[in-house]
C-alpha cells in the first residue's frame, strides 16, 4: 500500500478527491488554497520556455539533415490540420444531434457582457496580421519573458538550423545545450514533487467557487463536451493508433501521470516537461519529440476545437438564433483558421470563440456570458484531450519517419507484451 502511495499519479488522484470534498463542505476557504495551484503552474511555466527551446535546438541542431527536419515539420502540420478538422466536424455533428442549448431561450439583449469585456478587447486584435506578428518576439529574451510558445518555437528553429549549418564548429554549443536541458529536467523533477499539493489547491478552489449548482444549470452542454472528447479519443485517435500498429489503452496507461496532472491543474502546460521524457521512454527519438510535441501544443488542440464548435452552436441554440447549414459550415471554416491561433493569444479559447462569433454574423457575442460559469470545468477535458492528441501525433509521426527505438514501453504500446 505504501509503495502505491509513493507514485505520483496516485498522490495526485488522492489530492484531487480530498480537494473536491473539502471544497464542497468548506466553500468559504476556496480562495485561500488557490495560490497552491497558481504557484505551481507559474513554476512549471518558468521552465517550459527554456526547456522547449533547448529540446528543439538539440533536435534540429543534432539531426544534421535539415531536409529530414523539414520533412518531419511538414508531416506534422498536415497531421495537425487533418486531426483538428476531424475534431471540429465531430463537435458540430454531436451538438446538432443532442442540441444542448435548446429550451434555454436566453435573450441576448439581457445578457450582461461585463465578464467578457477582456476577451472582446483581445478578439478585436485577433487578425491574421496580428497572429503573424505575435510569432516574432520584440527581443530574444523577451520571448521567454512572456512565455508564449510560438515565438520560442521560431527562435529555437532558427537557432537549431544555424547550429546544424555550423557543423563541428557548433558542437561545443550543442553539448552545452544538452547539459542545460538536463539541468532544467532536474529542476522539473524537483518541482513535480509539489504536484499533489497543487492539484489539491486547484480542485479545492474550483469546487468551492463554482459548486454543483453551475454544473446542473448547464450540465447538458458540459456532458456533451465530455462525451464528444471521449468519442474523439477512443474512436478517432484510437483508430489512428490502430492503423499504425499501436493500441490506445497502453498509451493512456503510459501517460497516466501526465493525464492526472492535467486534470488536477486544468493546464496542459504543466505536463509538457514530463511528457517530453515519457514519449522518449516510449521509443520516440529526441529529435521527433522535440519538434512535434511543442508544435502540437500550438497547432494540434483537438479538445479546444471540439469545444469551440460545440460552444458556438450552443449559443445559437440557447439564444434561439436561426442557423442554417451554410451558417454552421461558415463557422467551421472560420474555426479552421482561428483555432490555430488560440495558443498565441492570452485568453486562449474564449478569445478565439469571441473572434469567431464576431466574424460569423448571426450569433450574438453576448452569448459567451452563458459559458463563463462552466468554462473552468470544461478546460480540464479540453486540456486532457489536447494532451492525448499530441501524444498520438508524436508517436505516429515518429513511426512514419522510422524514428522509433525498440523499448519495453514500445512493445506494450503495440500490444506485444
C-alpha positions in Angstrom: 0.0 0.0 0.0 2.8 2.4 0.9 4.6 1.6 -2.3 1.5 2.6 -4.3 1.1 5.9 -2.4 4.7 6.8 -3.4 3.7 7.0 -7.1 2.9 10.5 -8.4 -0.3 9.7 -10.2 -1.8 8.1 -7.1 -0.8 11.1 -4.9 -2.3 13.5 -7.4 -5.5 11.4 -7.6 -5.9 11.3 -3.8 -5.2 15.1 -3.7 -7.9 15.8 -6.3 -10.5 13.8 -4.3 -9.7 15.4 -1.0 -9.7 18.9 -2.5 -13.1 18.3 -4.2 -14.6 17.0 -0.9 -13.2 19.9 1.2 -14.2 22.4 -1.4 -17.8 21.3 -1.3 -18.0 21.4 2.5 -15.9 24.5 3.1 -16.6 26.8 0.2 -15.5 29.9 2.1 -11.9 28.6 2.2 -11.5 28.1 -1.5 -9.7 31.4 -2.3 -7.1 30.6 0.4 -5.9 27.4 -1.4 -5.9 28.8 -4.9 -2.3 30.1 -4.6 -1.1 26.5 -4.2 -2.1 25.8 -7.8 -1.1 29.2 -9.1 2.4 29.0 -7.7 2.9 25.5 -9.1 1.7 26.5 -12.6 4.0 29.6 -12.5 7.0 27.4 -11.6 6.3 25.0 -14.4 5.7 27.8 -16.9 9.0 29.3 -15.9 10.7 26.1 -17.0 8.6 25.3 -20.1 10.0 28.1 -22.4 13.7 27.3 -21.9 13.0 23.5 -22.0 11.1 23.8 -25.3 13.9 26.0 -26.7 16.7 23.7 -25.7 14.9 20.5 -26.7 14.1 21.8 -30.2 17.6 23.2 -30.6 19.1 19.9 -29.7 16.7 18.1 -32.0 17.3 20.3 -35.1 21.0 21.0 -34.4 21.8 17.4 -33.7 19.8 16.0 -36.6 22.4 17.1 -39.2 20.0 16.6 -42.1 17.8 19.7 -42.4 15.8 18.0 -45.1 14.7 15.5 -42.5 13.7 18.2 -40.1 11.7 19.9 -42.8 10.0 16.6 -43.8 9.0 16.0 -40.2 7.7 19.5 -39.8 5.6 19.2 -43.0 4.2 15.9 -42.0 3.4 17.2 -38.5 1.5 20.2 -39.9 -0.5 18.1 -42.3 -1.4 15.7 -39.5 -2.4 18.6 -37.2 -4.7 20.1 -39.8 -6.5 16.7 -40.5 -6.9 15.9 -36.8 -8.2 19.3 -35.8 -10.6 19.3 -38.8 -12.0 15.9 -37.6 -12.4 17.3 -34.1 -14.2 20.4 -35.3 -16.5 18.3 -37.5 -17.3 15.8 -34.7 -18.2 18.6 -32.4 -20.5 20.1 -35.0 -22.3 16.7 -35.5 -22.8 16.0 -31.8 -24.1 19.4 -30.9 -26.6 19.3 -33.7 -27.8 15.8 -32.7 -28.1 16.4 -28.9 -28.9 20.2 -29.1 -27.8 21.0 -25.5 -28.9 24.7 -25.8 -32.4 24.0 -27.0 -35.1 25.2 -24.5 -32.9 27.8 -22.6 -34.5 30.7 -24.6 -31.9 33.2 -23.4 -32.4 36.8 -24.6 -29.1 38.2 -26.0 -30.2 41.7 -25.1 -30.5 40.9 -21.4 -27.2 39.0 -21.1 -24.6 41.0 -19.2 -21.3 41.4 -21.1 -19.3 42.7 -18.2 -17.5 39.4 -17.7 -16.4 39.1 -21.3 -15.0 42.6 -22.0 -11.4 41.4 -21.6 -11.9 38.7 -24.3 -13.8 41.0 -26.6 -11.0 43.6 -26.5 -8.4 40.9 -27.2 -10.5 39.5 -30.0 -10.5 42.8 -31.8 -6.8 42.4 -32.4 -7.1 38.7 -33.3 -6.4 39.1 -37.0 -4.1 37.2 -39.3 -1.6 40.0 -39.4 -1.6 40.2 -35.6 -1.2 36.5 -35.3 1.9 36.6 -37.6 3.4 39.5 -35.7 2.9 37.6 -32.4 5.2 34.9 -33.8 8.1 37.4 -33.7 9.3 38.5 -30.3 10.4 42.1 -29.5 13.7 40.7 -28.2 15.3 37.3 -28.0 15.0 37.3 -24.2 11.5 38.8 -24.4 10.1 35.6 -25.9 10.9 33.8 -22.7 9.7 36.6 -20.5 6.2 36.5 -22.0 6.2 32.7 -22.0 4.4 32.4 -25.4 5.2 29.1 -27.1 5.1 30.2 -30.8 7.8 32.9 -30.6 10.0 30.4 -28.6 9.5 27.8 -31.4 10.5 30.3 -34.0 13.7 31.3 -32.2 14.5 27.6 -31.5 14.1 26.6 -35.1 16.4 29.5 -36.3 19.0 28.6 -33.7 18.9 24.9 -34.4 19.2 25.5 -38.2 22.1 27.8 -37.6 23.9 25.2 -35.4 23.3 22.5 -37.9 24.9 24.6 -40.7 27.9 25.2 -38.4 28.8 21.6 -38.3 31.7 20.7 -36.0 32.1 24.4 -35.0 28.7 24.2 -33.3 29.4 21.0 -31.4 30.5 22.8 -28.2 27.3 24.9 -28.2 25.2 21.8 -28.7 27.0 20.0 -25.9 26.2 23.0 -23.6 22.6 22.9 -24.8 22.3 19.2 -23.9 23.8 19.9 -20.5 21.4 22.8 -19.8 18.5 20.7 -20.9 19.4 18.1 -18.3 19.6 20.8 -15.7 16.1 22.0 -16.5 14.8 18.4 -16.4 16.3 18.1 -13.0 14.5 21.2 -11.8 11.3 19.9 -13.2 11.8 16.7 -11.2 12.1 18.7 -8.0 9.1 20.9 -8.8 6.9 17.9 -9.7 7.1 16.8 -6.1 4.7 19.7 -5.4 2.1 18.4 -7.9 -0.2 16.7 -5.4 -0.3 19.9 -3.4 -1.1 22.0 -6.5 -3.9 19.6 -7.6 -5.4 19.7 -4.1 -5.4 23.6 -4.1 -6.8 23.8 -7.6 -9.7 21.4 -7.0 -10.5 22.9 -3.6 -10.8 26.3 -5.2 -12.8 25.1 -8.3 -15.5 23.2 -6.3 -15.6 25.9 -3.6 -16.2 28.8 -6.1 -18.5 27.2 -8.6 -20.1 24.4 -6.7 -22.5 21.8 -8.1 -25.2 24.4 -9.0 -23.4 25.7 -12.0 -22.9 22.2 -13.3 -26.6 21.4 -13.1 -27.8 24.5 -14.9 -25.6 23.9 -18.0 -24.9 20.2 -17.4 -26.2 19.2 -20.8 -23.5 21.1 -22.6 -20.9 20.0 -20.1 -21.9 16.4 -20.6 -21.9 16.8 -24.4 -18.3 18.2 -24.5 -17.0 15.5 -22.2 -18.8 12.7 -24.2 -17.6 14.1 -27.5 -14.0 14.4 -26.3 -14.3 10.8 -25.2 -15.6 9.7 -28.6 -12.8 11.6 -30.3 -10.1 9.9 -28.1 -11.4 6.4 -28.4 -12.8 6.4 -32.0 -10.6 8.9 -33.9 -7.3 8.8 -32.0 -7.8 5.1 -31.2 -8.4 4.4 -34.9 -5.3 6.4 -35.9 -3.2 4.3 -33.5 -4.7 1.1 -34.7 -3.9 1.9 -38.3 -0.3 2.5 -37.3 0.1 -0.7 -35.2 -0.4 0.8 -31.7 -3.1 0.5 -29.1 -4.8 3.3 -27.2 -5.2 1.8 -23.7 -1.5 1.0 -23.3 -0.7 4.6 -24.4 -3.1 6.0 -21.8 -1.5 3.9 -19.1 1.9 5.1 -20.2 1.0 8.8 -19.9 -1.4 8.4 -16.9 0.7 10.6 -14.6 0.6 13.4 -17.1 -3.2 13.0 -17.6 -3.9 13.2 -13.9 -1.6 16.2 -13.6 -3.6 18.0 -16.2 -6.9 17.0 -14.5 -5.6 18.3 -11.2 -4.3 21.7 -12.5 -6.5 22.2 -15.6 -3.4 23.2 -17.5 -1.8 21.1 -20.2 1.4 23.1 -19.9 2.2 21.6 -16.5 2.5 18.1 -18.1 4.7 19.2 -21.1 8.1 18.8 -19.5 7.3 15.3 -18.2 5.6 14.3 -21.5 8.8 15.1 -23.4 10.6 12.4 -21.3 7.7 10.0 -21.3 7.4 9.8 -25.1 11.2 9.3 -25.4 10.8 6.4 -23.0 8.1 5.1 -25.2 10.6 4.8 -28.0 10.3 8.1 -29.9 13.6 9.7 -30.8 14.5 13.0 -29.1 14.6 14.9 -32.4 11.0 14.0 -33.3 9.6 14.5 -29.8 11.4 17.9 -29.6 9.9 19.1 -32.9 6.4 17.6 -33.0 5.3 17.9 -29.3 6.0 21.7 -28.8 4.5 22.4 -32.2 1.4 20.3 -31.3 0.9 22.4 -28.2 0.2 25.4 -30.6 -1.4 23.8 -33.6 -2.9 20.5 -32.6 -5.5 21.4 -30.0 -8.1 18.7 -30.6 -10.0 19.2 -27.3 -10.2 23.0 -27.9 -11.5 22.5 -31.4 -14.3 20.3 -30.2 -15.3 22.8 -27.5 -15.2 25.7 -29.9 -17.7 24.3 -32.4 -20.0 23.0 -29.7 -19.9 26.2 -27.8 -20.6 28.3 -30.9 -23.7 26.3 -32.0 -24.8 26.0 -28.3 -25.0 29.8 -28.1 -27.2 29.8 -31.3 -29.5 27.2 -29.8 -29.7 28.8 -26.4 -30.5 32.3 -27.8 -32.9 30.9 -30.4 -30.8 32.3 -33.2 -31.7 30.6 -36.5 -28.7 28.9 -38.1 -28.7 27.2 -41.5 -26.3 24.5 -42.5 -24.4 27.2 -44.5 -24.1 29.3 -41.3 -22.7 26.3 -39.4 -20.2 25.4 -42.2 -19.1 29.0 -42.3 -18.3 28.8 -38.5 -16.5 25.6 -39.2 -14.4 27.3 -41.9 -13.6 30.3 -39.7 -12.6 27.9 -36.8 -10.2 26.0 -39.1 -8.2 29.3 -39.2 -8.8 30.9 -35.8 -8.4 27.7 -33.7 -4.7 27.5 -34.9 -4.0 30.8 -33.2 -5.6 30.0 -29.8 -2.2 29.4 -28.2 -0.8 32.7 -29.5 -3.3 34.9 -27.7 -3.8 35.5 -24.0 -7.3 34.1 -23.1 -7.0 31.1 -25.5 -10.3 29.5 -26.4 -12.5 32.3 -25.1 -10.7 34.9 -27.3 -10.9 32.6 -30.3 -14.6 32.0 -29.7 -15.3 35.7 -29.4 -13.5 36.4 -32.6 -15.3 33.6 -34.4 -18.7 34.8 -33.2 -18.0 38.3 -34.3 -17.0 37.1 -37.8 -19.8 34.6 -38.2 -22.6 37.1 -38.4 -25.8 35.9 -36.8 -24.5 34.7 -33.4 -24.6 37.2 -30.5 -21.2 37.7 -28.9 -23.1 38.3 -25.6 -23.9 34.6 -25.6 -20.4 34.0 -24.3 -21.8 35.0 -20.9 -23.7 31.7 -20.7 -20.4 29.8 -20.8 -18.3 31.6 -18.2 -19.7 29.6 -15.3 -18.8 26.2 -16.7 -15.8 27.1 -18.8 -13.4 26.3 -15.9 -14.9 22.7 -15.7 -14.6 22.2 -19.5 -11.0 23.3 -19.5 -10.0 20.1 -17.9 -11.3 17.8 -20.6 -10.0 20.1 -23.3 -6.6 20.0 -21.9 -6.6 16.2 -21.4 -7.8 15.7 -25.0 -5.1 18.1 -26.3 -2.5 16.1 -24.3 -3.6 12.7 -25.6 -3.9 14.1 -29.2 -0.3 15.4 -29.2 1.0 12.2 -27.7 -0.7 10.2 -30.5 0.6 12.7 -33.1 4.2 12.3 -31.8 4.1 8.5 -31.7 2.6 8.2 -35.2 4.9 10.7 -36.9 7.9 9.0 -35.3 6.7 5.7 -36.8 6.2 7.4 -40.3 9.8 8.7 -40.1 11.3 5.4 -38.9 12.3 7.2 -35.7 11.3 4.6 -33.1 13.7 2.9 -30.7 12.8 -0.5 -29.5 11.9 -0.3 -25.8 9.8 -2.4 -23.5 7.3 0.5 -23.4 7.0 0.5 -27.2 6.3 -3.2 -27.2 3.5 -2.6 -24.8 2.1 0.1 -27.0 2.0 -2.4 -29.8 0.3 -5.0 -27.6 3.3 -7.3 -27.8 3.7 -7.8 -24.0 
